[in-house]
Each structure stands twice: as structure tokens, then as C-alpha cells.
Amino acid sequence: MLDAVGRRDVEELFSDIPSEVLARFEPTGLEPKSELEVQDAVRRAADSNRAMDMVSLLGGGIYDHYSPSIVGHIVGRSEFYTAYTPYQPEISQGTLTAMFEFQTLVCELTGMQISNASMYDGATALAEAALMADRLRKRRRVAVAANLLPQFRRVLQTYAWAAGIELVEVPYDASGRGAWDQIPGNVSGLIVQSPNAFGVIESLDGLKAQLGDALLIVATYPIALGLLESPGALGADVVVGEGQCLGLPMGFGGPLLGLFATKMEYLRQLPGRVAGRTVDADGKTGYTMAAQTREQHIRRERATSNICTNSALCALAATVYLASVGAAGLRHVAELNLAKAHYLAEGVRRIKGFRLAFDAPFFNEFIVRPTEPARVVRARLEDAGFLVEDPAELEALGVENALRVAVTERRSRGELDRALAVMGGAK
């Protein structure tokens, strides 16, 4: 392939990339392999993975939720599974209809007025929200809560670095909530996550009034909105989120689904694409692309983003999930998550040498602090068949010797009781 394009090696192929960008990445050290060798290596790695046979207590942005069978049935249909871009409305009505319904459901869920047709994942949606705030307020500074999920922060930092935007951290207090009395001035926006990286539900009431004209950007967990008041009702200007919990599998980290909703006044600054409903010349209902503020469609200097598509199939899965469970069903799922997580948390409190790191209200995940090394407890749980996150993720947030535990509607009381016994030292 290199010979065909007249390049000596991979380094010469990518020589147009600025050196300061390349310096941010480490060489992989991988040598070329044949297809057969690669297949064998991947097969060996897959065979060594025990995750599918274990009970998941993983959280931190991706969760082990139940997906109704209808979701897989619909997204597996060829007319959706193979469809891609809806550039020709006259032959893409099914795809455009699904996008429109998805946008409507996201608006109802978040309490906002307009949504795009989805983004790659929650992290890129959040980064795009920061860029949007800066385009609107032009202060080159965005405040970020320190209890943001680490993977969201890493993507945000990359976007901000490339755009020349300064990120100013807002610390969290002893309860695990943001210390909103320490928000810096002269910022384009404030990024808050609720529930946050500790599972703690943030107090958003009155926060927008405190910010003045700076945008309040809220990253949320869609299942939690089955119980919590919508961010839009609490003053949010932009609401983003990771939609994996809405009918998508954990999938070893992907594919994911980014939600992005905002106020109608910011339509022209909304990244990505927006589907709209209209009528044709005969007065029949039809769907079309209503807005595409990207460089393929408008002048490059006015483009809001270089995102060139959306997670259409994943968005369809979320649409089918929400339509099938309905409002009452979503509330019931949220109640199960809340009740089961608190059942486990109360059990943890009763184990000698264990406590919860924070005392603020939480949804379905929480932070456990053992007196013995957290990695020892994690190893004990893994030996007993439980998947628990590496404590290093919390160490990156300044929380030492702790474990993050998430509980969804899929966990049975028997599984939770067994996890408690293992934490307490039972074989």
C-alpha cells in the first residue's frame, strides 16, 4: 500500500501532521503481521476474557442494563441496519422519522427545546457543548467540575487544547458535590455532571442564576432522569449525556451514543444534524434534514463542528427502548436501580472496616472505602466472579484507596448478598 502511494514508511505517510500533535502520542511498537497472525492473536485475547461469565458491578459511564428483545429485532432489520446518510429525503423517510422521534424523546427526557440527531458518545457531546459555549460567549475559558468522569475529561481536554480554550477546575466538597461557591468568573460556561463520577446527585437548583450569562452545561445519566427532575427544568442551557444505557450493550466500551439538547435560541450553534417534520406538495407528512451546521453544508468558517455523521443505529436503539418501556417503565427501571444500589450500600455500611466515601444522595453507584487495600478487595471480588473497576480511575479524581460500585436492575438480591459476603472476607 505504501509503495502504491509512493511513501517509504508510515511516518512519511503522516508527515503532514504537525510535530506538536504527533508528540502527544507514543509509538505502538507493533510490527507488521499477516491476517492469519492477527486473527490468531485476537482469538487468543478473546478466549482469555472472562467478563461475559462474571457479574458486572462496573459503572463510571457505561452500565449493565437490560435491553428488551424488541430493540435488537428492530435495529437488526436490513432497512435500518444498512442505511447510512439521509441525504435524499424521498428515499430516507424511515431513517429521518426515527431521527425525529429520537430528538423528540431526548427533549422530553432532558426538558430542553431542541435536540440534534445524536453524536458519537457522551464525551464528544460534552466537548462540543464546551466549544458551543465558547462560540456564544467568546471568553476562552470554561469552568469544569472536578468530579467529572475521567474519560469525559480526557476528551474535553483534547478538544479544548486544539481550540485554545482554558479549562478551569471547580473542586468538590466533602460530600462529593461541586463546591459552587468557588466557580471562577469570566467563563463562557460551567460543566456539571449529575449524577457525577462518584454517583452523587448534584444540586442544580439556583446554579444558573449564579452563573449570569455563562452557559450551564449538564452531563446527565438518562436512566436517572426517570426519577430526577430534568436539567432543563433546573435552568440548564445545554444537556448532554451518554445514551448507552438506553438499549445498548456495554460492548467492551462501545459503540456508544451521544445525546445533545439545548434551547431553541441556540439552534444555529447546535453541532451535527437536526431532522424536521414538514408536509409535501400534496399536504402529506414528510421528514427532512432541517439543519446541518457543518462544514460540508455551510461556509467552513461558520461551521459549528466537523462531526460528519451521527450514531444513527444506536440512536434508533435508544428510540425503540424508550418507546417500548414508556414513561412509567423508565421510572420503574430507575426505581429498581435506586433501590438495589441502596440495598447494597446499606449492606456495605454494616461490614466492619468498610464505609461510603460520600454522604450526599446517590442514584445507582457509590464509592466504597475499605480499611484494607482497595485492590485486595477488588481482587477478592474478581476471584468470586464480580467485575469491579480499577481503583486507578478514582485515584485520578483524588480519591485514594476506594472502589466504585454500580448496581442496575439486572442485579438480583442473591448476587448482591454474595458480593457483600465476599467484601466481608467470605471465600
N, C-alpha and C positions, 0 to 999 in steps of 0.2 A: 504493500500500500504506500509506504514511504517512497519507494522507487518510482511508483506511478505518478506521484505529485512532485517529484524532484527534490526530496528532502533527505538529508543524511541520517537524521535521528529524530526522536520525539522532541528533544529540546529545540532543534531548529524549527520543527513544525509549529511550536508555540512561542517562537521568538518575538512575536508582536505583542505579547502580554508584557506590560511594564514590569521591570525588575522588582519594584517595591511591592507589587502584588504577589509575584512568584515567591518572594522572600517569606511570605506568611505561611507557606506550605512546606511540609517536609517530604523528601523523596520517599517513595514507597519501598524502594529496594527490590521490587519484583522483577524477575527475569521472564522473558517471553516463554509461553507454554503452548503446547498443541491443544486442540479442542478436547482430545481424549484425556490429556493430563488434567485440564481444568475441570472436566466433568468428574473425574475420579476424586479430585481434591474437594470439590463442592459436596459430593456424595458422602465422603468421609466426615466432613464437618457437619452435615445434616444428620447423619446417623449418631453423632455424639451428643446431639441436642436432646435433653430430657424435658424441655419446657412443656411439650404437649401432654406429658403424663403427670404434670405437677399441678397443685392448687395455686392459683395466682393471687397473691396479695400485693401485686405491683400497682403503682399509681403514678403520680407525677406527670399527668398529662395524657396518658393512654391507659384505658381501663378494660377489664374483662367483663363486658356487659353481654346480656343475651340479645340475640338478633332473631326476630320472628322469621319463620321459613319463607314467608311471602317476599321478604326483602331479596334473598338470593334468587328466588324464582323470577322476579321482575327484572332485576339488573342483569340476569343471565340471558334474557331474550335477545335475539340477534339484532333486532331493530334498535335496541339501546346499546347493547354490548359493543357493536361495531360502529355506531355513529360517533362522529367526532365534532366537527365545527358546523354551527348552524348559519353558514354564510348565505344560504339560499332558503329563505323562509318558506317558499312554496313547497319545498320537499323536506323541510325540517320541523314540521309542526309538532310532532311528538316530543322532540328534544326541547324545543322552545317552550312548549306547555309545561314540561317538567321543570325547566329553569324558573319559569314564572311562579309555579306553585312552591318551589323551594324558597324563592325570595319572599313570598308571602308568609310562609311558615316561619322563616327566620325573623321577619319583622314582628310577627305575633309573639314569638318567643322572647325577643330582646326588648320589646317595647319601643322600637325605632320605626322611622317612617319609610326608609328605603334600604334595600339590600342589593349587593351585587350577586352574580350567579355562582359565587364561591371563588376561593383561592386555593393555593396548593396545600396549605396547612395552617394551623393556628399561629405558628411562629412567624411565617411570612405575612399573614394578615396583620399581625401586631406591628411588624416592621413597616408595612405600608401605611398603617394608621399614623405612625410617628412621622413619616415623610409627609403625609397629608396635613398633619397639624403644622408642620414647619412651612409648608406651602401657603397655608392660610394666615399664619401669624408672623412668619419670617424673623424669628428671634434666634435661630440656630442653636437653641437649647431645649432639651426635653427632659423633664423630671421622670425618674423611673423608681418605682417601689423596689426596695432591696429584696423583698420576698417574692419576686417574680421567678417562675420556673427557669432553671438554668439553661435549658435548650432554647427557650424563648429569648432569653437574654443574649445568648451567643449569636443567634440570627439577627437580633436587633442591633447588636454591636457591629456586625459586619455591614449592614445597611447604613447605619449612622456614620461609620468610618468612611464609607465610599461617598456619602453625601455631604460630609463635613459638618455633621451635627454633633454637638456635645451632649452626652448623656450625664445627667446629674442625679446621683442616687439619694433616695429618701429612705432613711433607716426604718427598721421595725422596732416596736417596743417589746416589753417582757411578755405580753400576751400573744405575740405573733402577728399583731396587726400593724399596719403602717403608722408611723409617727407623723400624722398630718400637720402637726404644729411646726414641723421642720421642712415644709415644702419651700424650695428656693423661689425667689422672684424672677421676673423677666424670662419666663419659659413659654414655649409655644403650646405645651400640653403636659399633662400628668398621666402616666401609665400605671394603672392599678389592676391587680389580678384578684378576682374573688369568685370562688374560694382560691386562696393563694397557694404558694408552693408548700405550705405547711398544712393545707386543708382547711385553714381558718377562714371564716366568712368575714370579709371586711365590712366596716361601717361606712357606707357611701352617702348616707343622708346628710345633706348640707355641704358636701365636699365641693360640688360645682360652684356654689356661691362663694366659697373660699378662694377659688381659682380666678375669679374675674372672667376675662375673655379668653384665657387659656383653655384649650380643649381637654375635657375629661375623657380619657380613653380607658375603657374597662374590658379586660380579657376575662371571659367567663367560661363556665363549665355547663354546657346546655342541659344536662340531666338535672343539675341543681336548680335550674330555673323552673322545674316542675313544682318546686316549693317556694323558692325565694322570689321576692319582688323583682320585677325586671329592672335591669340597669337604666333603661330609658325612663322609667317612672321615677328614678332616683337622680336624674339630671345628666346622665351620660350623653356626650356628644357623638362618640363612636363606640360601638360594641363589637368586639372580635371574639373568636373562640375556636377551639379545636372540636370539629364535629365527628371525630372517630367514634365517640360514644353513641352516636345515633345510627346504629345498624351496621357498623363496620367492625371487622375483626381487629384484634391487636396486631396481627400480621407481622410480628417481629419488628414493629416500628413503622409500618406503612402498608399500603398507601393511606394518606390522611386527607383531611378536608378542612379548609379554612373558611370560617364564617366572617362576614364583614357587613355591618349595618351602620347607618348613620342618619342624620336629619336631612330632610329634603333640600334644605338650603345649600347643602354641600354636594349635591348631585354631580356638579361639574368637576369636583375634586375626587370623586369616587374612583378608585382603581378598578381595572378589569372591565367586565361587560355586564349589561343590565338587559334582561328580556322584558318586553312590554306587551300588553294586550290591546288590540285595536279591532277595527272592523274593515272588511274588504269592500270593494266597489258594489257588491251585492248586499251589503249590510250584515254579512256573516262574521262571527267572531274569529279573529286570527291572531297569531303571535309573531313577533318580530324582534330584532335587536333594536332596542330603544336608545341605548347609549353605549359607546365604546371609546372611552377617553384614553386610547393607547396609540403608540406611535405608528402602528400600521394603518390607522384610520384618520388621524388628525396631524397637524404640524408637530414635528418632533419636539420643539421647544415648549409646546403646550400639553404634551402627553403627561398623564399623571403617573404612569408606571410602564415598565417594559414587560409586565406579565402578559403572555401571549395567548393564554387559554384559561380554562378553569377546570376544576376537578368534577367534570360533568357526571361521570358514572357514580362517583362517591356521593355527589350531591343528590343524585337520584335515589341512592340507597337511603340517605337521611330523609328524603321526602316520603318514601314508602314507609319507613319506620315511623315517622311522626303521624302520617295519615292512618296507619294501622293501629297504633296504640291510642291515638286521640289524646285530648287534654286530660281526661280522667285517668287514662292509662299511664301517661307520663308522670302525673302526680303520684300514682301508686308506685311506679318504679322508683321515683325519688324518695318516697316514704320508706320503701324497703331498704334502700341504700343507707338512709339516715339511721333507721332502727338497728340494722345489723352492725353498722360501724360502731354505734354507741354501745351495743351489747358487747362487742369485742373490747372496746375501750374501758368499759366498766370492769371487765374481767382482768385486763392488764393492771388496772389500779389496785386490784386485790392481790397481785403477785408480789411477794416480798422482793425488794430490790428493783422494782420497776415503777415508773411514773410517766405521766404525759408531760411533754416538754412545754406545752402551752395550755392555758385555761380558757381561751376565748372559744365561742361557739364554732363547731366544725361541721362539715357535711358528711362525706363518706371516707375521708382519710385523715390520719393524725400522726403525730410524731411521738415515738416511744423512746424513753431514755432509761436504759438499764444501768445498774451499777457495774456489772461485768462488761467487758469489751463488746461493743455492738456487733463487731464482725464475728465474734464467737457465737452470739445469739443467732445471727443470720445463718452461719454455717450449720448450726443445730437444726434450724427450721428447714434449710435446704435438704439436709440429710433425711428429714422426715417427710419430704415431698412438697414443701411450700416454697414458692418463688417470692423472694423479698429483694428489694432494691439495694444496691451497693451504698453503704453509708457515705461514700465519697461525694455523692450528689448533694447531700445535706451539708457536708463539710464545705462545699463551695459556697454555701449560703451562710457560713459562720456558725453552724450548729454541729458541735462535736459529739462523737460517741452517741449516735442516735439512729433510729430506723424509721422510715416512712412506711406506713401500713395502710393499704386501701381495701375497702370491703364493698362489693357490689351485690346486686340482687341474686347473683349466681351462687353466692356462698351459703352453704347450709349451716344449721346450728351445730351439727356434728363436726364439720370442718373447723368451725370457729373454736369449739371446745377443745378439739385436738391441738389446734395452734396454741391455745392458752397453756395446755399441759406441757407442750414442748418448750415454750418460753420459760415456763417454771422449772424446767430441768428434767422432765419426764423423758424416758427413752422412747 
